[in-house]
Amino acid sequence: MSLITGRDAVLAQYRAAAAHGWTLPCFGTENLTTSEACLAAAQELAEQRGWERIPLILALTITYAHRPQAVLYSHSRRWDTGLRLALADIQVLTRPDGPYPRVDCMLHLDHAQHDSDRALLEDWDLSPFSSVMYDASTLPFAENCAATARFVARRGREIVVEGACDEIIDAGGSEDSPLSSVGQAEAFARTGVDLMVANLGTEHRASAATLRYHGDLARAISRVVGPRLVLHGASSVAAEQVLGLFRDGVVKCNVWTALERDSSPALLAELARHAGKAAGVSAKGLREAGVLGPASAVDERAALSHCTTAARQHIIYDGMRAIASRYLAQWYLASAAQVA
């Protein structure tokens, strides 16, 4: 099926997921390799389980300072060029006659900044996209609520809107943001957002020493605002912490860092083992400089199997596909079984 767009069609995907007890995985991407690895993982799971359809969300940020993925998508480093390229890639990959026909893909614009992404939020046609996170979390809470409510009033009839009900800080920060309160979440829900990112203790919200998903808080908030929570930062907590998210009212969970971080060692190991194939005669110089150890095959001749961009991307692709498969199994098989 083609890319799922349109407010009603996207909300229907969330309702269908809820009927299965699924939390929808939202995989961040900033390149074609990542996008295709996630789509392939979903297609494989659907084939293995005999499912006709399987939902999947791909997401990218625009100029978000923590990681401007649309900027990084193109070496021009222009966010508009990168965003158009990402959309074009995903539209081609999700064609009914494409390689992933069982995947119902949604493209989410993540962390769209209320200020630096104003050109996108105010002037672009958002209909080719599935949903957008309007991120005013750098503002004081009352101003965040007001700005988010204005955006919902202006664009909410066109597209599914996600918002952040408090300030988001990086995991390496010296101070922790307070966890969201039930009252705060209830106040933010009055902005009219469809989906809400609350501070539940994970990557964006706490210093590395205090990372922990607070499922009890998620359940308390969901009892008041309904099942509309989005969890950011799943990469930085143990898998068992975020297994039964659906029963906590978490309908969408974002993952990106794990895809990049946990696939990189395989590439490093393969290139180090076959340094000659990857670098030709230069590998011997790296051995002499102490960069490579005795186990590295520096005498092998340069080979297209290792020295091309396609070869390196394939190693990353395999790693990312395996990582995405584990998350899909976690939220589509294990979580549903727990809810049942």
C-alpha positions as a printed NumPy array, in Angstrom:
array([[  0.   ,   0.   ,   0.   ],
       [  1.188,   3.534,  -0.557],
       [  2.162,   5.957,   2.183],
       [ -0.72 ,   6.489,   4.618],
       [ -1.668,  10.172,   4.759],
       [ -4.729,  12.174,   5.688],
       [ -5.894,  12.719,   9.232],
       [ -8.738,  10.198,   9.148],
       [ -6.641,   7.436,   7.568],
       [ -3.805,   7.912,  10.047],
       [ -6.115,   7.903,  13.066],
       [ -7.674,   4.722,  11.685],
       [ -4.217,   3.115,  11.843],
       [ -3.975,   3.997,  15.539],
       [ -7.434,   2.554,  16.203],
       [ -6.539,  -0.66 ,  14.402],
       [ -3.302,  -0.932,  16.386],
       [ -5.224,  -0.444,  19.632],
       [ -7.558,  -3.276,  18.685],
       [ -4.474,  -5.544,  18.547],
       [ -2.906,  -4.156,  21.729],
       [ -0.024,  -2.678,  19.717],
       [  2.148,   0.327,  20.495],
       [  3.178,   1.7  ,  17.109],
       [  6.968,   1.829,  16.638],
       [  8.271,   5.073,  15.191],
       [ 11.775,   4.662,  13.766],
       [ 13.823,   7.789,  13.155],
       [ 15.68 ,   8.01 ,   9.86 ],
       [ 18.097,  10.345,   8.151],
       [ 19.032,   8.201,   5.148],
       [ 17.654,   5.672,   2.682],
       [ 19.473,   2.742,   4.305],
       [ 17.725,   3.246,   7.649],
       [ 14.309,   3.696,   6.056],
       [ 14.629,   0.555,   3.987],
       [ 15.998,  -1.548,   6.844],
       [ 12.924,  -0.729,   8.952],
       [ 10.509,  -1.344,   6.094],
       [ 12.203,  -4.681,   5.343],
       [ 11.937,  -5.74 ,   8.991],
       [  8.211,  -4.987,   8.984],
       [  7.647,  -6.799,   5.688],
       [  9.476,  -9.871,   7.022],
       [  7.393,  -9.965,  10.195],
       [  4.162,  -9.693,   8.219],
       [  5.245, -12.547,   5.949],
       [  6.323, -14.72 ,   8.88 ],
       [  3.024, -14.207,  10.721],
       [  0.828, -14.381,   7.631],
       [ -0.436, -10.827,   8.135],
       [ -1.808,  -9.024,   5.106],
       [ -0.889,  -5.6  ,   6.521],
       [  1.504,  -4.245,   9.142],
       [  1.779,  -0.608,  10.28 ],
       [  5.081,   1.216,  10.635],
       [  6.027,   4.843,  11.285],
       [  9.18 ,   6.431,   9.919],
       [ 10.141,   9.848,  11.248],
       [ 12.667,  12.574,  10.774],
       [ 13.345,  15.881,  12.433],
       [ 13.851,  19.09 ,  10.485],
       [ 16.129,  21.675,  12.149],
       [ 15.909,  20.226,  15.685],
       [ 19.217,  21.189,  17.304],
       [ 19.699,  17.815,  19.   ],
       [ 19.666,  16.052,  15.594],
       [ 18.524,  17.895,  12.419],
       [ 17.803,  14.826,  10.311],
       [ 16.304,  16.564,   7.268],
       [ 19.426,  18.739,   7.163],
       [ 21.663,  15.659,   7.34 ],
       [ 19.69 ,  13.742,   4.697],
       [ 21.413,  15.703,   1.93 ],
       [ 25.016,  16.857,   1.675],
       [ 23.641,  20.214,   0.558],
       [ 22.683,  20.537,   4.256],
       [ 19.423,  22.211,   3.243],
       [ 16.486,  21.027,   5.285],
       [ 13.998,  21.545,   2.456],
       [ 16.086,  19.486,   0.029],
       [ 16.567,  16.713,   2.576],
       [ 12.89 ,  16.618,   3.467],
       [ 11.83 ,  16.376,  -0.179],
       [ 14.368,  13.599,  -0.796],
       [ 13.194,  11.628,   2.241],
       [  9.57 ,  11.936,   1.187],
       [ 10.402,  10.863,  -2.37 ],
       [ 12.388,   7.845,  -1.146],
       [  9.579,   6.66 ,   1.1  ],
       [  6.896,   7.24 ,  -1.524],
       [  8.83 ,   5.038,  -3.964],
       [  9.56 ,   2.331,  -1.385],
       [  5.912,   2.126,  -0.308],
       [  4.356,   1.861,  -3.747],
       [  1.896,  -1.07 ,  -4.023],
       [  4.2  ,  -2.636,  -6.614],
       [  7.289,  -1.95 ,  -4.523],
       [  9.384,  -4.356,  -2.422],
       [  7.386,  -3.874,   0.809],
       [  3.735,  -4.273,  -0.223],
       [  2.471,  -5.422,   3.194],
       [  3.69 ,  -2.342,   5.063],
       [  1.308,   0.518,   5.818],
       [  3.901,   3.241,   6.286],
       [  3.359,   6.627,   7.903],
       [  5.889,   9.474,   7.693],
       [  6.042,  11.573,  10.852],
       [  7.684,  14.986,  11.11 ],
       [  9.328,  14.843,  14.522],
       [ 10.275,  17.739,  16.793],
       [  9.153,  20.4  ,  14.318],
       [ 10.356,  23.5  ,  16.127],
       [  7.901,  26.308,  16.747],
       [ 10.52 ,  28.883,  15.774],
       [ 13.283,  27.481,  13.498],
       [ 10.802,  25.317,  11.555],
       [  8.226,  28.069,  11.141],
       [  8.583,  28.075,   7.34 ],
       [  7.575,  24.415,   7.244],
       [  4.809,  24.661,   9.822],
       [  3.185,  27.776,   8.373],
       [  3.84 ,  27.646,   4.632],
       [  4.27 ,  24.031,   3.497],
       [  1.554,  21.727,   2.281],
       [  1.59 ,  19.078,   5.018],
       [ -0.776,  16.688,   3.242],
       [  2.054,  14.406,   1.934],
       [  2.972,  13.642,   5.555],
       [  1.125,  11.516,   8.08 ],
       [  1.6  ,  13.456,  11.315],
       [  3.663,  16.229,  12.838],
       [  5.057,  16.9  ,  16.298],
       [  4.671,  20.593,  17.02 ],
       [  7.471,  21.181,  19.51 ],
       [  7.189,  24.343,  21.594],
       [  8.87 ,  22.734,  24.595],
       [ 11.583,  25.414,  24.747],
       [  8.892,  27.874,  25.861],
       [  7.545,  28.243,  29.392],
       [  4.681,  25.826,  29.942],
       [  1.831,  28.322,  29.583],
       [  3.328,  29.725,  26.378],
       [  3.919,  26.193,  25.092],
       [  0.247,  25.381,  25.639],
       [ -0.89 ,  28.578,  23.942],
       [  1.389,  28.131,  20.929],
       [  0.42 ,  24.464,  20.555],
       [ -3.283,  25.296,  20.758],
       [ -2.865,  27.909,  18.02 ],
       [ -1.128,  25.381,  15.772],
       [ -3.843,  22.782,  16.377],
       [ -6.5  ,  25.348,  15.512],
       [ -4.645,  26.297,  12.323],
       [ -3.517,  22.894,  11.002],
       [ -5.178,  20.252,  13.154],
       [ -7.99 ,  19.561,  10.686],
       [ -5.386,  18.619,   8.063],
       [ -2.967,  16.387,   9.94 ],
       [ -2.538,  14.393,  13.155],
       [ -0.753,  16.61 ,  15.689],
       [  1.598,  15.539,  18.481],
       [  2.819,  17.951,  21.158],
       [  5.29 ,  18.037,  24.052],
       [  3.833,  18.981,  27.41 ],
       [  7.103,  20.086,  29.017],
       [ 10.716,  20.947,  28.288],
       [ 12.846,  18.253,  26.632],
       [ 16.541,  18.152,  27.494],
       [ 19.355,  15.914,  26.283],
       [ 20.31 ,  12.785,  28.183],
       [ 23.747,  14.198,  28.978],
       [ 22.424,  17.312,  30.657],
       [ 23.627,  18.317,  34.1  ],
       [ 20.096,  18.786,  35.43 ],
       [ 17.017,  16.606,  35.166],
       [ 13.706,  17.989,  34.008],
       [ 10.929,  17.19 ,  36.48 ],
       [  8.673,  14.341,  35.471],
       [  5.334,  15.383,  34.054],
       [  2.513,  15.655,  36.534],
       [ -0.995,  14.436,  35.907],
       [ -2.282,  17.995,  36.27 ],
       [  0.235,  19.327,  33.799],
       [ -0.686,  16.669,  31.254],
       [ -4.373,  17.364,  31.767],
       [ -3.792,  21.061,  31.118],
       [ -1.755,  20.344,  28.003],
       [ -4.437,  18.002,  26.664],
       [ -6.726,  21.018,  26.405],
       [ -4.584,  22.247,  23.491],
       [ -6.423,  19.661,  21.39 ],
       [ -3.393,  17.591,  20.369],
       [ -4.05 ,  14.052,  19.236],
       [ -0.831,  12.678,  20.75 ],
       [  1.194,  13.858,  23.72 ],
       [  4.848,  13.453,  24.687],
       [  5.073,  13.476,  28.479],
       [  8.199,  13.379,  30.623],
       [  8.251,   9.726,  31.645],
       [ 11.932,   9.538,  32.586],
       [ 13.627,   8.345,  29.383],
       [ 16.376,   9.672,  27.154],
       [ 15.186,  13.209,  26.37 ],
       [ 14.141,  13.771,  29.933],
       [ 16.853,  12.796,  32.371],
       [ 20.55 ,  12.574,  32.966],
       [ 22.135,   9.235,  32.092],
       [ 22.347,   8.231,  35.748],
       [ 18.574,   8.458,  36.24 ],
       [ 17.229,   6.934,  33.036],
       [ 14.148,   4.881,  33.862],
       [ 10.762,   4.562,  32.249],
       [  8.004,   5.393,  34.751],
       [  5.119,   3.202,  33.674],
       [  3.12 ,   4.021,  36.809],
       [  3.151,   7.689,  35.834],
       [  2.135,   6.866,  32.264],
       [ -0.855,   4.919,  33.554],
       [ -1.87 ,   7.729,  35.91 ],
       [ -1.722,  10.294,  33.103],
       [ -3.578,   8.033,  30.675],
       [ -6.427,   7.581,  33.128],
       [ -7.019,  11.333,  32.879],
       [ -6.189,  12.206,  29.237],
       [ -6.866,   8.859,  27.581],
       [ -4.495,   6.579,  25.647],
       [ -2.623,   9.166,  23.617],
       [  0.903,   9.134,  25.078],
       [  4.093,   8.99 ,  23.009],
       [  7.349,   7.774,  24.549],
       [ 10.585,   9.296,  23.282],
       [ 14.027,   7.888,  24.014],
       [ 13.36 ,   4.149,  24.103],
       [ 16.92 ,   3.51 ,  22.881],
       [ 18.428,   4.344,  26.249],
       [ 16.499,   2.055,  28.548],
       [ 16.487,  -1.719,  28.768],
       [ 14.011,  -3.493,  26.513],
       [ 12.15 ,  -5.05 ,  29.433],
       [ 11.3  ,  -1.567,  30.727],
       [  9.321,  -0.718,  27.609],
       [  7.695,  -4.053,  26.853],
       [  4.061,  -3.535,  27.877],
       [  3.68 ,   0.067,  26.784],
       [  0.186,  -0.269,  25.349],
       [ -1.356,  -1.1  ,  28.717],
       [  0.233,   2.111,  30.05 ],
       [ -1.591,   4.226,  27.465],
       [  1.477,   4.662,  25.245],
       [  0.287,   4.409,  21.636],
       [  3.55 ,   5.339,  19.881],
       [  7.188,   4.871,  20.831],
       [ 10.155,   6.588,  19.165],
       [ 13.449,   4.812,  18.472],
       [ 16.444,   6.15 ,  16.61 ],
       [ 19.722,   6.083,  18.541],
       [ 19.757,   2.291,  18.892],
       [ 19.525,   1.827,  15.129],
       [ 22.688,   3.839,  14.52 ],
       [ 24.632,   3.067,  17.686],
       [ 24.086,  -0.69 ,  17.748],
       [ 24.684,  -1.32 ,  14.043],
       [ 27.967,   0.607,  13.915],
       [ 30.175,  -2.014,  15.677],
       [ 29.475,  -4.59 ,  12.951],
       [ 30.759,  -2.192,  10.3  ],
       [ 33.842,  -1.35 ,  12.336],
       [ 34.634,  -5.025,  12.937],
       [ 34.206,  -6.053,   9.294],
       [ 36.394,  -3.244,   7.973],
       [ 39.055,  -3.876,  10.609],
       [ 39.145,  -7.612,   9.89 ],
       [ 39.448,  -7.015,   6.132],
       [ 41.376,  -3.766,   6.078],
       [ 43.204,  -4.669,   2.872],
       [ 39.945,  -5.208,   1.001],
       [ 38.548,  -1.942,   2.391],
       [ 41.613,   0.294,   2.025],
       [ 44.04 ,  -1.439,  -0.323],
       [ 47.741,  -0.706,   0.209],
       [ 46.838,   2.029,   2.71 ],
       [ 45.959,  -0.684,   5.228],
       [ 49.617,  -1.53 ,   5.772],
       [ 50.309,   2.055,   6.732],
       [ 47.5  ,   1.912,   9.248],
       [ 49.043,  -1.241,  10.732],
       [ 52.428,   0.473,  10.987],
       [ 50.816,   3.464,  12.663],
       [ 49.296,   1.2  ,  15.305],
       [ 45.71 ,   1.819,  14.196],
       [ 45.217,  -1.826,  13.161],
       [ 46.224,  -4.897,  15.118],
       [ 47.735,  -8.224,  14.034],
       [ 44.361,  -9.853,  13.336],
       [ 43.603,  -7.392,  10.565],
       [ 44.134,  -8.78 ,   7.035],
       [ 46.166,  -5.889,   5.651],
       [ 47.691,  -7.919,   2.797],
       [ 44.384,  -8.542,   1.019],
       [ 43.839,  -6.695,  -2.228],
       [ 41.276,  -3.903,  -2.435],
       [ 37.872,  -5.382,  -3.328],
       [ 34.516,  -3.903,  -4.288],
       [ 32.99 ,  -6.232,  -1.701],
       [ 34.396,  -3.917,   0.994],
       [ 35.603,  -0.594,  -0.428],
       [ 32.358,   0.758,  -1.898],
       [ 29.64 ,   2.798,  -0.255],
       [ 27.101,   0.129,  -1.21 ],
       [ 29.141,  -2.549,   0.59 ],
       [ 29.416,  -0.51 ,   3.768],
       [ 25.73 ,   0.402,   3.686],
       [ 24.75 ,  -3.246,   3.328],
       [ 26.519,  -4.119,   6.581],
       [ 24.694,  -1.289,   8.369],
       [ 21.42 ,  -2.279,   6.692],
       [ 21.646,  -5.848,   7.995],
       [ 22.352,  -4.599,  11.499],
       [ 19.531,  -2.082,  11.481],
       [ 17.062,  -4.597,  10.082],
       [ 17.864,  -6.986,  12.944],
       [ 17.465,  -4.215,  15.544],
       [ 14.155,  -3.057,  14.052],
       [ 12.95 ,  -6.672,  13.979],
       [ 13.552,  -7.021,  17.708],
       [ 11.53 ,  -3.887,  18.481],
       [  8.715,  -4.99 ,  16.174],
       [  8.552,  -8.379,  17.879],
       [  8.588,  -6.658,  21.257],
       [  5.652,  -4.355,  20.538],
       [  3.627,  -6.413,  18.062],
       [  4.011,  -9.887,  19.55 ],
       [  5.123,  -9.786,  23.184],
       [  3.188,  -6.653,  24.2  ],
       [ -0.02 ,  -7.827,  22.59 ],
       [  0.338, -11.172,  24.352],
       [  0.761,  -9.419,  27.7  ],
       [ -2.3  ,  -7.247,  27.126],
       [ -4.337, -10.298,  26.127]])
